[in-house]
């Protein structure tokens, strides 16, 4: 485990890995915006973009692994 200060983009990337559920992301982004004093809509938009990008990469990896390990079905 490594403790360090994170940039804004790194924090948003961490939120994107938590869950694919938009309702949970909405709640988290509102609370995070309240804590840092930012616009909730801006934070939600950034979290949504990061979450979509993460899910695209995640599903690509999953498909690739499934095609490589076809005998383990």
Biopython code that builds the backbone (N, CA, C, O; Angstrom):
import numpy as np
from Bio.PDB.StructureBuilder import StructureBuilder

atoms = [
    (1, "UNK", "N", (0.847, -1.162, 0.000)),
    (1, "UNK", "CA", (0.000, 0.000, 0.000)),
    (1, "UNK", "C", (0.898, 1.232, 0.000)),
    (1, "UNK", "O", (1.922, 1.287, 0.681)),
    (2, "UNK", "N", (0.487, 2.191, -0.767)),
    (2, "UNK", "CA", (1.274, 3.413, -0.871)),
    (2, "UNK", "C", (0.387, 4.610, -0.550)),
    (2, "UNK", "O", (-0.690, 4.762, -1.127)),
    (3, "UNK", "N", (0.838, 5.452, 0.363)),
    (3, "UNK", "CA", (0.111, 6.658, 0.719)),
    (3, "UNK", "C", (0.812, 7.843, 0.071)),
    (3, "UNK", "O", (1.998, 8.081, 0.301)),
    (4, "UNK", "N", (0.074, 8.574, -0.730)),
    (4, "UNK", "CA", (0.630, 9.745, -1.398)),
    (4, "UNK", "C", (-0.498, 10.713, -1.701)),
    (4, "UNK", "O", (-1.673, 10.357, -1.614)),
    (5, "UNK", "N", (-0.141, 11.926, -2.054)),
    (5, "UNK", "CA", (-1.156, 12.887, -2.452)),
    (5, "UNK", "C", (-1.523, 12.626, -3.907)),
    (5, "UNK", "O", (-0.658, 12.346, -4.737)),
    (6, "UNK", "N", (-2.793, 12.719, -4.201)),
    (6, "UNK", "CA", (-3.293, 12.432, -5.541)),
    (6, "UNK", "C", (-3.756, 13.713, -6.218)),
    (6, "UNK", "O", (-4.229, 14.646, -5.569)),
    (7, "UNK", "N", (-3.609, 13.735, -7.524)),
    (7, "UNK", "CA", (-4.142, 14.853, -8.295)),
    (7, "UNK", "C", (-5.649, 14.654, -8.473)),
    (7, "UNK", "O", (-6.190, 13.600, -8.140)),
    (8, "UNK", "N", (-6.300, 15.660, -8.990)),
    (8, "UNK", "CA", (-7.748, 15.581, -9.215)),
    (8, "UNK", "C", (-8.077, 14.437, -10.177)),
    (8, "UNK", "O", (-9.004, 13.668, -9.925)),
    (9, "UNK", "N", (-7.332, 14.318, -11.270)),
    (9, "UNK", "CA", (-7.604, 13.257, -12.250)),
    (9, "UNK", "C", (-7.379, 11.865, -11.669)),
    (9, "UNK", "O", (-8.123, 10.938, -11.992)),
    (10, "UNK", "N", (-6.378, 11.702, -10.826)),
    (10, "UNK", "CA", (-6.137, 10.405, -10.194)),
    (10, "UNK", "C", (-7.279, 10.040, -9.246)),
    (10, "UNK", "O", (-7.652, 8.872, -9.144)),
    (11, "UNK", "N", (-7.823, 11.017, -8.566)),
    (11, "UNK", "CA", (-8.967, 10.753, -7.678)),
    (11, "UNK", "C", (-10.190, 10.323, -8.474)),
    (11, "UNK", "O", (-10.904, 9.402, -8.078)),
    (12, "UNK", "N", (-10.427, 10.989, -9.590)),
    (12, "UNK", "CA", (-11.566, 10.630, -10.441)),
    (12, "UNK", "C", (-11.380, 9.223, -11.015)),
    (12, "UNK", "O", (-12.342, 8.462, -11.111)),
    (13, "UNK", "N", (-10.150, 8.877, -11.394)),
    (13, "UNK", "CA", (-9.865, 7.531, -11.887)),
    (13, "UNK", "C", (-10.184, 6.488, -10.812)),
    (13, "UNK", "O", (-10.716, 5.423, -11.126)),
    (14, "UNK", "N", (-9.866, 6.781, -9.561)),
    (14, "UNK", "CA", (-10.177, 5.855, -8.475)),
    (14, "UNK", "C", (-11.689, 5.668, -8.322)),
    (14, "UNK", "O", (-12.151, 4.553, -8.081)),
    (15, "UNK", "N", (-12.455, 6.740, -8.458)),
    (15, "UNK", "CA", (-13.915, 6.617, -8.386)),
    (15, "UNK", "C", (-14.443, 5.727, -9.507)),
    (15, "UNK", "O", (-15.399, 4.977, -9.306)),
    (16, "UNK", "N", (-13.835, 5.806, -10.668)),
    (16, "UNK", "CA", (-14.340, 5.051, -11.816)),
    (16, "UNK", "C", (-14.215, 3.552, -11.617)),
    (16, "UNK", "O", (-14.973, 2.785, -12.211)),
    (17, "UNK", "N", (-13.274, 3.123, -10.795)),
    (17, "UNK", "CA", (-13.062, 1.689, -10.581)),
    (17, "UNK", "C", (-13.981, 1.097, -9.525)),
    (17, "UNK", "O", (-14.023, -0.123, -9.367)),
    (18, "UNK", "N", (-14.709, 1.918, -8.808)),
    (18, "UNK", "CA", (-15.516, 1.414, -7.696)),
    (18, "UNK", "C", (-16.711, 0.587, -8.151)),
    (18, "UNK", "O", (-16.902, -0.537, -7.687)),
    (19, "UNK", "N", (-17.508, 1.130, -9.048)),
    (19, "UNK", "CA", (-18.740, 0.458, -9.442)),
    (19, "UNK", "C", (-19.192, 0.949, -10.815)),
    (19, "UNK", "O", (-18.941, 2.100, -11.174)),
    (20, "UNK", "N", (-19.856, 0.089, -11.582)),
    (20, "UNK", "CA", (-20.422, 0.549, -12.851)),
    (20, "UNK", "C", (-21.819, 1.169, -12.695)),
    (20, "UNK", "O", (-22.395, 1.636, -13.678)),
    (21, "UNK", "N", (-22.360, 1.179, -11.490)),
    (21, "UNK", "CA", (-23.709, 1.681, -11.230)),
    (21, "UNK", "C", (-23.712, 3.213, -11.224)),
    (21, "UNK", "O", (-23.029, 3.837, -10.412)),
    (22, "UNK", "N", (-24.483, 3.812, -12.134)),
    (22, "UNK", "CA", (-24.531, 5.274, -12.265)),
    (22, "UNK", "C", (-25.122, 5.945, -11.027)),
    (22, "UNK", "O", (-24.728, 7.060, -10.684)),
    (23, "UNK", "N", (-26.062, 5.281, -10.351)),
    (23, "UNK", "CA", (-26.662, 5.873, -9.152)),
    (23, "UNK", "C", (-25.631, 6.020, -8.032)),
    (23, "UNK", "O", (-25.604, 7.035, -7.336)),
    (24, "UNK", "N", (-24.798, 5.020, -7.865)),
    (24, "UNK", "CA", (-23.764, 5.080, -6.831)),
    (24, "UNK", "C", (-22.736, 6.155, -7.185)),
    (24, "UNK", "O", (-22.297, 6.909, -6.317)),
    (25, "UNK", "N", (-22.358, 6.223, -8.452)),
    (25, "UNK", "CA", (-21.415, 7.253, -8.904)),
    (25, "UNK", "C", (-22.006, 8.644, -8.663)),
    (25, "UNK", "O", (-21.288, 9.567, -8.281)),
    (26, "UNK", "N", (-23.296, 8.790, -8.883)),
    (26, "UNK", "CA", (-23.963, 10.072, -8.661)),
    (26, "UNK", "C", (-23.871, 10.491, -7.195)),
    (26, "UNK", "O", (-23.542, 11.637, -6.890)),
    (27, "UNK", "N", (-24.160, 9.567, -6.302)),
    (27, "UNK", "CA", (-24.111, 9.864, -4.870)),
    (27, "UNK", "C", (-22.681, 10.199, -4.445)),
    (27, "UNK", "O", (-22.453, 11.174, -3.729)),
    (28, "UNK", "N", (-21.728, 9.390, -4.887)),
    (28, "UNK", "CA", (-20.328, 9.625, -4.521)),
    (28, "UNK", "C", (-19.828, 10.960, -5.058)),
    (28, "UNK", "O", (-19.131, 11.695, -4.358)),
    (29, "UNK", "N", (-20.182, 11.269, -6.293)),
    (29, "UNK", "CA", (-19.698, 12.517, -6.883)),
    (29, "UNK", "C", (-20.309, 13.738, -6.189)),
    (29, "UNK", "O", (-19.629, 14.749, -6.017)),
    (30, "UNK", "N", (-21.578, 13.656, -5.791)),
    (30, "UNK", "CA", (-22.200, 14.765, -5.065)),
    (30, "UNK", "C", (-21.519, 14.995, -3.721)),
    (30, "UNK", "O", (-21.243, 16.135, -3.347)),
    (31, "UNK", "N", (-21.251, 13.921, -3.002)),
    (31, "UNK", "CA", (-20.606, 14.047, -1.702)),
    (31, "UNK", "C", (-19.165, 14.525, -1.841)),
    (31, "UNK", "O", (-18.697, 15.336, -1.042)),
    (32, "UNK", "N", (-18.467, 14.024, -2.851)),
    (32, "UNK", "CA", (-17.094, 14.464, -3.079)),
    (32, "UNK", "C", (-17.063, 15.946, -3.439)),
    (32, "UNK", "O", (-16.211, 16.690, -2.953)),
    (33, "UNK", "N", (-17.988, 16.369, -4.286)),
    (33, "UNK", "CA", (-18.066, 17.784, -4.662)),
    (33, "UNK", "C", (-18.355, 18.657, -3.443)),
    (33, "UNK", "O", (-17.799, 19.747, -3.307)),
    (34, "UNK", "N", (-19.218, 18.179, -2.567)),
    (34, "UNK", "CA", (-19.528, 18.926, -1.352)),
    (34, "UNK", "C", (-18.292, 19.049, -0.468)),
    (34, "UNK", "O", (-18.061, 20.100, 0.131)),
    (35, "UNK", "N", (-17.500, 17.993, -0.382)),
    (35, "UNK", "CA", (-16.301, 17.999, 0.471)),
    (35, "UNK", "C", (-15.215, 18.931, -0.058)),
    (35, "UNK", "O", (-14.525, 19.586, 0.723)),
    (36, "UNK", "N", (-15.062, 18.993, -1.371)),
    (36, "UNK", "CA", (-13.993, 19.842, -1.912)),
    (36, "UNK", "C", (-14.492, 21.209, -2.347)),
    (36, "UNK", "O", (-13.696, 22.060, -2.742)),
    (37, "UNK", "N", (-15.799, 21.431, -2.281)),
    (37, "UNK", "CA", (-16.365, 22.731, -2.640)),
    (37, "UNK", "C", (-16.412, 22.979, -4.130)),
    (37, "UNK", "O", (-16.186, 24.102, -4.580)),
    (38, "UNK", "N", (-16.706, 21.942, -4.906)),
    (38, "UNK", "CA", (-16.766, 22.064, -6.371)),
    (38, "UNK", "C", (-18.201, 21.881, -6.853)),
    (38, "UNK", "O", (-19.097, 21.549, -6.076)),
    (39, "UNK", "N", (-18.396, 22.100, -8.133)),
    (39, "UNK", "CA", (-19.709, 21.941, -8.760)),
    (39, "UNK", "C", (-20.038, 20.452, -8.887)),
    (39, "UNK", "O", (-19.278, 19.718, -9.518)),
    (40, "UNK", "N", (-21.156, 19.980, -8.303)),
    (40, "UNK", "CA", (-21.508, 18.555, -8.364)),
    (40, "UNK", "C", (-21.721, 18.046, -9.790)),
    (40, "UNK", "O", (-21.378, 16.903, -10.090)),
    (41, "UNK", "N", (-22.281, 18.873, -10.668)),
    (41, "UNK", "CA", (-22.517, 18.433, -12.041)),
    (41, "UNK", "C", (-21.200, 18.204, -12.790)),
    (41, "UNK", "O", (-21.080, 17.263, -13.573)),
    (42, "UNK", "N", (-20.220, 19.070, -12.543)),
    (42, "UNK", "CA", (-18.911, 18.927, -13.170)),
    (42, "UNK", "C", (-18.227, 17.646, -12.707)),
    (42, "UNK", "O", (-17.663, 16.912, -13.519)),
    (43, "UNK", "N", (-18.275, 17.379, -11.411)),
    (43, "UNK", "CA", (-17.657, 16.175, -10.856)),
    (43, "UNK", "C", (-18.355, 14.935, -11.377)),
    (43, "UNK", "O", (-17.692, 13.957, -11.724)),
    (44, "UNK", "N", (-19.692, 14.953, -11.442)),
    (44, "UNK", "CA", (-20.446, 13.804, -11.951)),
    (44, "UNK", "C", (-20.110, 13.542, -13.414)),
    (44, "UNK", "O", (-19.976, 12.389, -13.824)),
    (45, "UNK", "N", (-19.974, 14.601, -14.199)),
    (45, "UNK", "CA", (-19.625, 14.448, -15.609)),
    (45, "UNK", "C", (-18.239, 13.812, -15.753)),
    (45, "UNK", "O", (-18.055, 12.895, -16.554)),
    (46, "UNK", "N", (-17.267, 14.300, -14.977)),
    (46, "UNK", "CA", (-15.906, 13.743, -15.030)),
    (46, "UNK", "C", (-15.892, 12.287, -14.580)),
    (46, "UNK", "O", (-15.204, 11.462, -15.181)),
    (47, "UNK", "N", (-16.638, 11.965, -13.535)),
    (47, "UNK", "CA", (-16.706, 10.581, -13.058)),
    (47, "UNK", "C", (-17.366, 9.681, -14.094)),
    (47, "UNK", "O", (-16.945, 8.540, -14.285)),
    (48, "UNK", "N", (-18.391, 10.183, -14.759)),
    (48, "UNK", "CA", (-19.081, 9.400, -15.783)),
    (48, "UNK", "C", (-18.180, 9.093, -16.964)),
    (48, "UNK", "O", (-18.184, 7.974, -17.477)),
    (49, "UNK", "N", (-17.411, 10.074, -17.396)),
    (49, "UNK", "CA", (-16.476, 9.862, -18.507)),
    (49, "UNK", "C", (-15.411, 8.842, -18.117)),
    (49, "UNK", "O", (-15.105, 7.931, -18.887)),
    (50, "UNK", "N", (-14.851, 8.996, -16.926)),
    (50, "UNK", "CA", (-13.816, 8.074, -16.459)),
    (50, "UNK", "C", (-14.370, 6.664, -16.300)),
    (50, "UNK", "O", (-13.685, 5.688, -16.607)),
    (51, "UNK", "N", (-15.601, 6.555, -15.824)),
    (51, "UNK", "CA", (-16.213, 5.242, -15.632)),
    (51, "UNK", "C", (-16.471, 4.551, -16.965)),
    (51, "UNK", "O", (-16.243, 3.348, -17.092)),
    (52, "UNK", "N", (-16.943, 5.298, -17.962)),
    (52, "UNK", "CA", (-17.156, 4.716, -19.294)),
    (52, "UNK", "C", (-15.844, 4.237, -19.894)),
    (52, "UNK", "O", (-15.781, 3.141, -20.453)),
    (53, "UNK", "N", (-14.796, 5.044, -19.784)),
    (53, "UNK", "CA", (-13.488, 4.648, -20.303)),
    (53, "UNK", "C", (-12.962, 3.401, -19.600)),
    (53, "UNK", "O", (-12.412, 2.507, -20.243)),
    (54, "UNK", "N", (-13.129, 3.342, -18.283)),
    (54, "UNK", "CA", (-12.685, 2.173, -17.529)),
    (54, "UNK", "C", (-13.456, 0.926, -17.954)),
    (54, "UNK", "O", (-12.867, -0.142, -18.121)),
    (55, "UNK", "N", (-14.775, 1.058, -18.130)),
    (55, "UNK", "CA", (-15.576, -0.100, -18.520)),
    (55, "UNK", "C", (-15.224, -0.595, -19.916)),
    (55, "UNK", "O", (-15.263, -1.800, -20.164)),
    (56, "UNK", "N", (-14.883, 0.297, -20.825)),
    (56, "UNK", "CA", (-14.467, -0.107, -22.173)),
    (56, "UNK", "C", (-13.197, -0.940, -22.092)),
    (56, "UNK", "O", (-13.113, -2.012, -22.692)),
    (57, "UNK", "N", (-12.216, -0.452, -21.355)),
    (57, "UNK", "CA", (-10.953, -1.183, -21.215)),
    (57, "UNK", "C", (-11.173, -2.505, -20.487)),
    (57, "UNK", "O", (-10.604, -3.527, -20.869)),
    (58, "UNK", "N", (-11.995, -2.488, -19.442)),
    (58, "UNK", "CA", (-12.269, -3.696, -18.659)),
    (58, "UNK", "C", (-12.923, -4.780, -19.515)),
    (58, "UNK", "O", (-12.529, -5.945, -19.449)),
    (59, "UNK", "N", (-13.923, -4.401, -20.317)),
    (59, "UNK", "CA", (-14.598, -5.400, -21.146)),
    (59, "UNK", "C", (-13.685, -5.921, -22.255)),
    (59, "UNK", "O", (-13.767, -7.094, -22.618)),
    (60, "UNK", "N", (-12.824, -5.070, -22.794)),
    (60, "UNK", "CA", (-11.862, -5.532, -23.798)),
    (60, "UNK", "C", (-10.914, -6.564, -23.206)),
    (60, "UNK", "O", (-10.642, -7.590, -23.829)),
    (61, "UNK", "N", (-10.413, -6.298, -22.011)),
    (61, "UNK", "CA", (-9.529, -7.246, -21.346)),
    (61, "UNK", "C", (-10.246, -8.567, -21.070)),
    (61, "UNK", "O", (-9.686, -9.647, -21.259)),
    (62, "UNK", "N", (-11.489, -8.458, -20.623)),
    (62, "UNK", "CA", (-12.262, -9.654, -20.303)),
    (62, "UNK", "C", (-12.493, -10.509, -21.550)),
    (62, "UNK", "O", (-12.360, -11.731, -21.498)),
    (63, "UNK", "N", (-12.840, -9.863, -22.675)),
    (63, "UNK", "CA", (-13.028, -10.602, -23.926)),
    (63, "UNK", "C", (-11.733, -11.254, -24.395)),
    (63, "UNK", "O", (-11.739, -12.394, -24.859)),
    (64, "UNK", "N", (-10.628, -10.533, -24.274)),
    (64, "UNK", "CA", (-9.340, -11.078, -24.685)),
    (64, "UNK", "C", (-8.966, -12.289, -23.837)),
    (64, "UNK", "O", (-8.535, -13.312, -24.369)),
    (65, "UNK", "N", (-9.127, -12.178, -22.531)),
    (65, "UNK", "CA", (-8.818, -13.305, -21.654)),
    (65, "UNK", "C", (-9.710, -14.498, -21.942)),
    (65, "UNK", "O", (-9.259, -15.642, -21.891)),
    (66, "UNK", "N", (-10.969, -14.237, -22.243)),
    (66, "UNK", "CA", (-11.889, -15.324, -22.549)),
    (66, "UNK", "C", (-11.503, -16.018, -23.844)),
    (66, "UNK", "O", (-11.607, -17.241, -23.938)),
    (67, "UNK", "N", (-11.059, -15.266, -24.845)),
    (67, "UNK", "CA", (-10.658, -15.867, -26.104)),
    (67, "UNK", "C", (-9.360, -16.655, -25.962)),
    (67, "UNK", "O", (-9.168, -17.665, -26.640)),
    (68, "UNK", "N", (-8.479, -16.201, -25.093)),
    (68, "UNK", "CA", (-7.218, -16.918, -24.873)),
    (68, "UNK", "C", (-7.445, -18.186, -24.069)),
    (68, "UNK", "O", (-6.824, -19.214, -24.340)),
    (69, "UNK", "N", (-8.321, -18.122, -23.093)),
    (69, "UNK", "CA", (-8.597, -19.278, -22.226)),
    (69, "UNK", "C", (-9.897, -19.974, -22.616)),
    (69, "UNK", "O", (-10.724, -20.262, -21.752)),
    (70, "UNK", "N", (-10.083, -20.242, -23.883)),
    (70, "UNK", "CA", (-11.340, -20.816, -24.364)),
    (70, "UNK", "C", (-11.588, -22.217, -23.820)),
    (70, "UNK", "O", (-12.743, -22.633, -23.738)),
    (71, "UNK", "N", (-10.563, -22.952, -23.448)),
    (71, "UNK", "CA", (-10.736, -24.310, -22.958)),
    (71, "UNK", "C", (-11.212, -24.360, -21.505)),
    (71, "UNK", "O", (-11.598, -25.430, -21.033)),
    (72, "UNK", "N", (-11.197, -23.245, -20.788)),
    (72, "UNK", "CA", (-11.596, -23.239, -19.378)),
    (72, "UNK", "C", (-13.070, -22.913, -19.174)),
    (72, "UNK", "O", (-13.486, -22.699, -18.035)),
    (73, "UNK", "N", (-13.855, -22.867, -20.204)),
    (73, "UNK", "CA", (-15.283, -22.531, -20.067)),
    (73, "UNK", "C", (-15.943, -23.521, -19.244)),
    (73, "UNK", "O", (-17.147, -23.423, -19.006)),
]
sb = StructureBuilder()
sb.init_structure("model")
sb.init_model(0)
sb.init_chain("A")
sb.init_seg("    ")
for serial, (resi, resn, name, xyz) in enumerate(atoms, 1):
    if name == "N":
        sb.init_residue(resn, " ", resi, " ")
    sb.init_atom(name, np.array(xyz, "f"), 0.0, 1.0, " ", f" {name:<3s}", serial, name[0])
structure = sb.get_structure()
